[in-house]
């Protein structure tokens, strides 16, 4: 095999988290009886939790930004711990790469609080633990993290 080290993004590459992300964000708006446009997902996706909380306040949510983020984290934990699936073929590909002696690493903005239960539930952590995880707190739209 030509390459021996692999760096994977977590959300959207190893797991299919976008439907859960959309659901939890819209749930917060719905719980607060906030009307939103059809392009809301396009608007909030690049903002991260803090930016989305700030944006939600402009839509009329009366909770503080901190309370909104806390609710996002609560709902996200449940989704990651119990529902978010691995992308098709991820587990078998990781297994083959690991058996070939490859170093498998994760680049993610997701906090350990939601990342770890998801990795454990899916059985993915066994492929990644030996090499560790690269945790980056910058928004992934900032290309500096890829250099």
C-alpha positions as a Markdown table, in Angstrom:
| # | Residue | x | y | z |
|---|---|---|---|---|
| 1 | Unk | 0.0 | 0.0 | 0.0 |
| 2 | Unk | 1.4 | 3.4 | -1.0 |
| 3 | Unk | 0.1 | 5.3 | 2.0 |
| 4 | Unk | 0.4 | 4.3 | 5.6 |
| 5 | Unk | -1.2 | 7.2 | 7.4 |
| 6 | Unk | -4.8 | 8.4 | 6.9 |
| 7 | Unk | -6.5 | 11.4 | 8.2 |
| 8 | Unk | -10.3 | 11.4 | 8.2 |
| 9 | Unk | -12.9 | 14.0 | 8.9 |
| 10 | Unk | -15.5 | 12.7 | 11.3 |
| 11 | Unk | -18.8 | 14.3 | 10.5 |
| 12 | Unk | -19.9 | 13.6 | 6.9 |
| 13 | Unk | -17.0 | 11.3 | 6.2 |
| 14 | Unk | -17.0 | 8.6 | 8.9 |
| 15 | Unk | -20.6 | 9.2 | 10.1 |
| 16 | Unk | -23.7 | 10.5 | 8.5 |
| 17 | Unk | -24.4 | 13.3 | 11.0 |
| 18 | Unk | -26.0 | 15.9 | 8.8 |
| 19 | Unk | -29.6 | 14.7 | 9.1 |
| 20 | Unk | -29.3 | 14.7 | 13.0 |
| 21 | Unk | -27.6 | 18.1 | 12.9 |
| 22 | Unk | -30.5 | 19.5 | 10.9 |
| 23 | Unk | -33.1 | 17.8 | 13.1 |
| 24 | Unk | -31.7 | 19.1 | 16.4 |
| 25 | Unk | -31.3 | 22.7 | 15.1 |
| 26 | Unk | -34.8 | 22.8 | 13.7 |
| 27 | Unk | -36.1 | 21.2 | 16.9 |
| 28 | Unk | -34.8 | 24.1 | 18.9 |
| 29 | Unk | -36.4 | 26.6 | 16.6 |
| 30 | Unk | -39.7 | 24.6 | 16.6 |
| 31 | Unk | -39.7 | 24.3 | 20.4 |
| 32 | Unk | -39.4 | 28.1 | 20.6 |
| 33 | Unk | -42.1 | 28.7 | 17.9 |
| 34 | Unk | -39.6 | 30.4 | 15.7 |
| 35 | Unk | -40.5 | 30.7 | 12.0 |
| 36 | Unk | -37.6 | 30.2 | 9.6 |
| 37 | Unk | -37.0 | 30.3 | 5.9 |
| 38 | Unk | -36.4 | 27.2 | 3.7 |
| 39 | Unk | -32.7 | 28.0 | 3.4 |
| 40 | Unk | -32.1 | 27.9 | 7.2 |
| 41 | Unk | -29.8 | 24.9 | 7.0 |
| 42 | Unk | -27.6 | 26.6 | 4.3 |
| 43 | Unk | -27.3 | 29.6 | 6.6 |
| 44 | Unk | -26.5 | 27.9 | 9.9 |
| 45 | Unk | -24.3 | 25.0 | 8.7 |
| 46 | Unk | -21.0 | 27.0 | 8.5 |
| 47 | Unk | -21.7 | 28.9 | 11.7 |
| 48 | Unk | -20.9 | 26.3 | 14.3 |
| 49 | Unk | -22.9 | 26.1 | 17.5 |
| 50 | Unk | -21.9 | 29.5 | 18.9 |
| 51 | Unk | -22.6 | 31.3 | 15.6 |
| 52 | Unk | -25.9 | 29.5 | 15.2 |
| 53 | Unk | -26.9 | 30.4 | 18.7 |
| 54 | Unk | -26.2 | 34.0 | 18.0 |
| 55 | Unk | -28.2 | 33.8 | 14.7 |
| 56 | Unk | -31.1 | 32.1 | 16.5 |
| 57 | Unk | -31.2 | 35.0 | 18.9 |
| 58 | Unk | -31.7 | 37.3 | 15.9 |
| 59 | Unk | -34.7 | 35.2 | 14.9 |
| 60 | Unk | -36.3 | 35.7 | 18.2 |
| 61 | Unk | -35.3 | 33.0 | 20.6 |
| 62 | Unk | -35.2 | 34.5 | 24.1 |
| 63 | Unk | -32.8 | 32.0 | 25.6 |
| 64 | Unk | -29.3 | 33.2 | 26.1 |
| 65 | Unk | -26.6 | 32.1 | 23.6 |
| 66 | Unk | -25.2 | 29.9 | 26.3 |
| 67 | Unk | -28.6 | 28.3 | 27.0 |
| 68 | Unk | -29.1 | 27.6 | 23.3 |
| 69 | Unk | -25.6 | 26.0 | 22.9 |
| 70 | Unk | -26.3 | 23.9 | 26.0 |
| 71 | Unk | -29.5 | 22.6 | 24.5 |
| 72 | Unk | -27.7 | 21.9 | 21.2 |
| 73 | Unk | -25.1 | 19.9 | 23.1 |
| 74 | Unk | -27.8 | 18.0 | 25.0 |
| 75 | Unk | -29.7 | 17.1 | 21.8 |
| 76 | Unk | -26.4 | 16.3 | 19.9 |
| 77 | Unk | -25.2 | 14.0 | 22.6 |
| 78 | Unk | -28.4 | 11.9 | 22.3 |
| 79 | Unk | -28.1 | 11.7 | 18.5 |
| 80 | Unk | -24.4 | 10.8 | 18.5 |
| 81 | Unk | -24.6 | 8.3 | 21.4 |
| 82 | Unk | -27.7 | 6.5 | 20.1 |
| 83 | Unk | -28.6 | 7.3 | 16.5 |
| 84 | Unk | -26.0 | 8.6 | 14.1 |
| 85 | Unk | -24.9 | 5.8 | 11.7 |
| 86 | Unk | -21.5 | 5.2 | 10.1 |
| 87 | Unk | -21.4 | 6.0 | 6.4 |
| 88 | Unk | -21.7 | 3.0 | 4.1 |
| 89 | Unk | -18.5 | 0.8 | 4.1 |
| 90 | Unk | -16.7 | 2.9 | 6.7 |
| 91 | Unk | -16.2 | 0.1 | 9.2 |
| 92 | Unk | -15.0 | -2.5 | 6.7 |
| 93 | Unk | -12.6 | 0.0 | 5.1 |
| 94 | Unk | -11.2 | 1.1 | 8.4 |
| 95 | Unk | -10.8 | -2.6 | 9.4 |
| 96 | Unk | -8.9 | -3.4 | 6.2 |
| 97 | Unk | -6.6 | -0.3 | 6.6 |
| 98 | Unk | -5.9 | -1.1 | 10.2 |
| 99 | Unk | -5.1 | -4.8 | 9.3 |
| 100 | Unk | -2.7 | -3.4 | 6.8 |
| 101 | Unk | -0.8 | -1.6 | 9.6 |
| 102 | Unk | -2.0 | 1.9 | 8.7 |
| 103 | Unk | -2.2 | 4.7 | 11.1 |
| 104 | Unk | -5.8 | 6.0 | 11.2 |
| 105 | Unk | -6.6 | 9.5 | 12.6 |
| 106 | Unk | -9.6 | 11.7 | 12.9 |
| 107 | Unk | -9.7 | 15.5 | 12.3 |
| 108 | Unk | -12.8 | 16.9 | 13.9 |
| 109 | Unk | -14.4 | 19.9 | 15.5 |
| 110 | Unk | -16.8 | 17.7 | 17.4 |
| 111 | Unk | -16.1 | 17.6 | 21.1 |
| 112 | Unk | -15.1 | 14.4 | 22.8 |
| 113 | Unk | -18.4 | 14.4 | 24.7 |
| 114 | Unk | -20.3 | 13.5 | 21.5 |
| 115 | Unk | -17.4 | 12.0 | 19.5 |
| 116 | Unk | -16.4 | 9.3 | 21.9 |
| 117 | Unk | -19.8 | 7.7 | 22.6 |
| 118 | Unk | -20.5 | 7.6 | 18.8 |
| 119 | Unk | -17.1 | 6.0 | 18.0 |
| 120 | Unk | -17.6 | 3.4 | 20.8 |
| 121 | Unk | -21.1 | 2.5 | 19.7 |
| 122 | Unk | -20.1 | 2.1 | 16.1 |
| 123 | Unk | -17.0 | 0.1 | 17.0 |
| 124 | Unk | -14.8 | 2.6 | 15.2 |
| 125 | Unk | -12.8 | 3.6 | 18.2 |
| 126 | Unk | -11.0 | 0.3 | 18.1 |
| 127 | Unk | -9.5 | 1.2 | 14.8 |
| 128 | Unk | -8.4 | 4.7 | 16.0 |
| 129 | Unk | -7.4 | 4.4 | 19.6 |
| 130 | Unk | -3.9 | 3.0 | 18.9 |
| 131 | Unk | -3.0 | 6.1 | 16.9 |
| 132 | Unk | -5.0 | 8.7 | 18.8 |
| 133 | Unk | -7.2 | 11.4 | 17.4 |
| 134 | Unk | -6.4 | 14.8 | 16.2 |
| 135 | Unk | -8.8 | 17.2 | 17.7 |
| 136 | Unk | -9.0 | 20.6 | 16.2 |
| 137 | Unk | -11.2 | 23.4 | 17.6 |
| 138 | Unk | -11.1 | 25.7 | 14.6 |
| 139 | Unk | -14.0 | 25.8 | 12.3 |
| 140 | Unk | -13.2 | 23.5 | 9.4 |
| 141 | Unk | -13.9 | 26.3 | 6.9 |
| 142 | Unk | -10.7 | 27.8 | 8.0 |
| 143 | Unk | -8.2 | 26.0 | 5.8 |
| 144 | Unk | -5.3 | 26.5 | 8.2 |
| 145 | Unk | -6.2 | 23.2 | 9.9 |
| 146 | Unk | -5.5 | 21.3 | 6.7 |
| 147 | Unk | -1.9 | 22.5 | 6.3 |
